[in-house]
Amino acid sequence: MENLVFLLSIVFFVFFIFYILSGFYVFFKLPHVISTKKVYFYLTIAMIFGGILNFVTRYLMSKESSLTDVLVLSSVLIGFGLIIQVVQRLALPDRWKDFVNVLLLAILVPIVTMQFLEFGAITIWAFPFILIIPFLVFREIVYLGMMAVSIILTQIIVWVMMPLVYVKLSGVDYLLRIGLFCIGIWLCYYINQLFLLRLNETAEKMRLQELITQISSDCVGINQHNFEASINNLLKISSEFFLIDRAYICLFDQERETFSCIQDYCRQGIKSGQEFIQNLPINRNHWRMEKILENELFVASDISKLPEFVNAEIFNMGISSIKAQIIAPITSKEKIIGFWGLDQETKSLEWQEDHLNFMKIIANILGDTLTRIDAEKELNFMAHYDEITKLPNRNLFTNFLYFSIVKQEFTQTHLGVVFLDLDSFKVVNNTVGHGMGDELLYLVGEKIKHLMKKTDLVSRFSGDEFLIMISHIENKGEMALIAEKLMNLFYEPFILKGQEFFMTASAGIALYPIDGKDPEELIMNADIAKIKAKEKGRNQYLLCSSEMKEEVNRQNQLTNHLYRALEKGELIVNYQPQVCLSTGRVTGVESLLRWQHPELGLISPAVIIPLAEKTSLINPIGEWVLETACRQNKAWQVMGMEPILMAVNISASQLKNPNLISQIEGILKRTGLSPAYLEVEITESTAILEFGEIIGKLNSLKELGVSIAIDDFGTEYSSLSRLKMLPLDRLKMDKQFVDGIGYNHKDQSIANAIIQLGKSLGLAVVAEGVEKEKQVAFLRTSQCDLIQGYYYYKPLDALEIEEILRRQG
């Protein structure tokens, strides 16, 4: 019977050992799975199994023990197992739960042992080994001690209480058993220490992994605005995790000649080195920097033992107490841009593999973060700054001006906005290239920026235009003084690659709140003043005035109306006769555009043409005038009138139209007018622009049979060398020379010279603006061919011209 009990006990023991060893296997493979809860669960299962096994073997299979004794032990085993599970579910700290459960197990050892004193002395003494094994997974060694005391005392009690006749063992056997228990307990203690060491290492790795995950997650959210706070937190948690005295980040300059500490974190009582580590030269031959530049970790557990060690050289800044140091290079786009490190001042430190891996991982994260921040800065710069001058662009200037206006409402001063435009900057680009032109723009921006105060703002608006915001202006007089200083900047030449460039500028000024109460209005009015400054001769500045704004508003209003004027039939053509001085007959007319506005009345070409030039309307309006004039001339011929020449003005914009020749050819075909009765007039200023292109188009017109006249002769660059190259038929003398005839001998001389020049070149001469008898007499004496002016006729409509031609016929 005892053999059966022993066999079943062995089965029970093997069963329990299997569970415990499987728990160990799981622990070493998956550390997070093992827990004391599972140990208690296995113990509960073992006790319930043991209680059932006790009842079956001692009562059902053998009648040697009384039912009461069997039930008591079975109940104790099952009860203790259930109590352990109940304790596990109580709202108590884990330490208290472990203490209660271990106390129950310590009590269980003598209870079970005493139940088998008569026949179990040979086998039951091994029972406590079953309870010792689970304590390998407990962190508190005191629990193993409690079990050891219970087991040793139980064995001593058995030894003392039981006579040798029953046990049939000598004292040596008991000593051997106790010795075996001590060896078992010591072995369990040793295994427990290894278990706890492995457990702590695993927990430490998990904490390190969590730290890396946290840092990686935090770095994803780092931007320009939270960079300093986020990096400081990164250094802090790294320093606190490894119990390090100092953590820091240093970056190289663009040329990799110096390095600076951008951030450091120091434990309390440790001196910060950030203010000292600024623009320090990089010593490429130093053992520390040499490692970093080779993209390797610098690791020193005890710096004093390194060769060529000079304590103060650690950062060349007077920190002479560093004992241990580890530094990792930071790379961005495969280029080393700096390093980050950990310092220990209070003691030497044996750096572990975890430290090295951590430094490499965080260095990579920092490199990626700094690369992203640089890209973010570059995008931000491109969005808010001009690439050439490095000045704020229009958007940033407008936003800054808006916030300045908001702040200005609480003061009694003004804001000034200067719109500055370089005069003839296009010449620089055309003569020395756009690269030099860009450099010149940069120098201009730098000069203006150095003149202004820190509270002012200089911006490149576009092209060769700059916007300047000047704050805290008391009055217009103070603004004028600043504008004078601004214009004086251009008295000195700009030096580019040893070459001098002289540049002038025109500027317009608007003041807040006089000239506008929002950025757009202020900039617009400053632009208006700038345009007026250019019209008045350039190289000057003008303050915006109400008259300027009213004129611009009127022009804008007219421009809007002009878009509809053609389709509404508000445009008309009048004709001013040209009279031959020798015969007194009308031999031609000049077509003159008029705008009969329903509200503003009759508007002259002097207003219409500039407005049409600024828009895209000059070509359709010019085409309409040309076709209307040709159609009317043909109509007079159909009526039987004597054929006359129809002169039509062609603007510079029309001449640039590549379809002009085909357009005129098409009009002549549609109207049926012979080219011999059409004359195209161009101004002298138009003739000198893009000379080669103009000559080509005029020659094409001549091939069609159209006559060509040059208008306003003598008012611009009257280049005789160019004049002889133009395929002209007539010269039209400007009115300003005709006005002085009879009063100014110089004007008379110039008028006579123009007439003689025309005759010598075989060209007919037309005098414009003739209004007085003295002028007619002089021109007749000088043998001028034709006159045009109020002396004979003012501009007339088609019916009036028809009547003149009818009478003349």
VENZI-V625664 format. One line per field, one symbol per residue. ss: DSSP state (H for helix, E for strand, C for the rest). phi: phi as a letter, one per 20 degrees, with the letter a starting at -180 (. if undefined). burial: + if it has 24 or more other ideal C-beta (glycine too) atoms within 12 Angstrom, else -. A space follows every 50 residues. Layout:
ss=???
phi=???
burial=???
This chain:
ss=CHHHHHHHHHHHHHHHHHHHHHHHHHHHHCCCCCCHHHHHHHHHHHHHHH HHHHHHHHHHCCCCCCHHHHHHHHHHHHHHHHHHHHHHCCCCCHHHHHHH HHHHHHHHHHHHHHHCCCCCCCCHHHHHHHHHHHHHHCCCHHHHHHHHHH HHHHHHHHHHHCCHHHHCCCHHHHHHHHHHHHHHHHHHHHHHHHHHHHHH HHHHHHHHHHHHHHHHHHHHCCCCCCHHHHHHHHHHHHHHHHCCCEEEEE EECCCCCEEEEEEEEECCCCCCCCCCCCCEECCCCCHHHHHHHCCCCEEE CCHHHCCCCCHHHCCCCCCCCCCEEEEEEEEECCEEEEEEEEEECCCCCC CCHHHHHHHHHHHHHHHHHHHHHHHHHHHHHHHHECCCCCCECHHHHHHH HHHHHHHHCCCCCEEEEEEEEECCHHHHHHHHCHHHHHHHHHHHHHHHHH HCCCCCEEEEEECCEEEEEEEEECCHHHHHHHHHHHHHHHHCCEEECCEE ECCCEEEEEEEECCCCCCHHHHHHHHHHHHHHHHHCCCCCEEECCHHHHH HHHHHHHHHHHHHHHCCCCCEEEEEEEEEECCCCCEEEEEEEEEEEECCC EEECHHHHHHHHHHCCHHHHHHHHHHHHHHHHHHHHHHCCCCCCEEEEEC CHHHHCCCCHHHHHHHHHHHHCCCHHHEEEEEEHHHHHCCHHHHHHHHHH HHHHCCEEEEEEECCCCCCHHHHCCCCCCEEEECHHHHHCCCCCHHHHHH HHHHHHHHHHCCCEEEEECCCCHHHHHHHHHCCCCEEECCCCCCCECHHH HHHHHHHHC
phi=.fffffffffffffgfggffffffffffecgfefbfffffffffgfffff fffffffedfebdfdffffffffffffffffffgffgfefecfgffffff ffffffffgffffffdffceffdffegfgfefggffeefeffffffffff fffffffgfffeffffflceffffffffffffffffffffffffffffff ffffffffffffffffffffefcfedgffffffgfffffffeldfbcbcc ceffeldccceeabccfgndffdffeeclefeefefgffffffemcfdcc fbffefflfcgfegclbneddfecbcccfddblmcfdrbcbcdceeafbe fefffffffffffffffffffffffffffffffccefeemegefffffff fffffgfffecdedddddddcfelfgffffednfffffffgfffffffff ffefeebdcefalddcdcddelefbfffffffffffffgefefeeclmde cecdbdccccdeefdqdbgffffffffgfffffffepmlaccefcfffff fffffffffffffdfffemeeccdcdfddfffdmefdacdfcfcceffde nfdeffeffgffffdeeffffffffffffffffffffffnfffcedecfd efffffffefffffffffffemffgfddcddcfffffeelgfffgfffff ffffoeeccdelfnedefefffgfeeeedbddffffefgefnccffffff ffffffffffemdfddeemfccfffffffffemffccbrfgdbegcefff fgfffffff
burial=----+--++--++--+--++--++--+------+-+--++++++++++++ +++++-+++-----+----+--+++++++++-+++-++--------++-+ ++-++++++++++++++++++-++++++++++++++++--+-++-+++++ ++-++--++--+----+------+--++--+--++--++-++--+---+- -------+--++--+--++--+----+--++++++++++-++-+++++++ ++------+++++++++---++++--+--+-+---++++-+++---++++ --+--+-------++++-+-++++++++++++---++++++++++---+- +---++-+++++++++++++--+----------+++-++-++++-+++-+ ++-++--+-----++++++++++-+--+-------++++++++++-+++- ++---++++++--++++++++++-----++-++-+++-++---+-+---- +-++++++++++-+++--+-++++++++++++++---+-+++++---++- -+--+--++-++--++---++++++++++++----++++++++++-+--- --+-+-+++-+++-+-+++-++++++++++++++-++---+-++++++++ +++++----++-++--++--+-+-+-++++++++-+++-----++-++-+ ++-+-+++++++++---+----+--++++++++++-+++++-----++-+ ++-++-++----++++++++----++-+++-+-++++++-+++-++++-- ++-++----
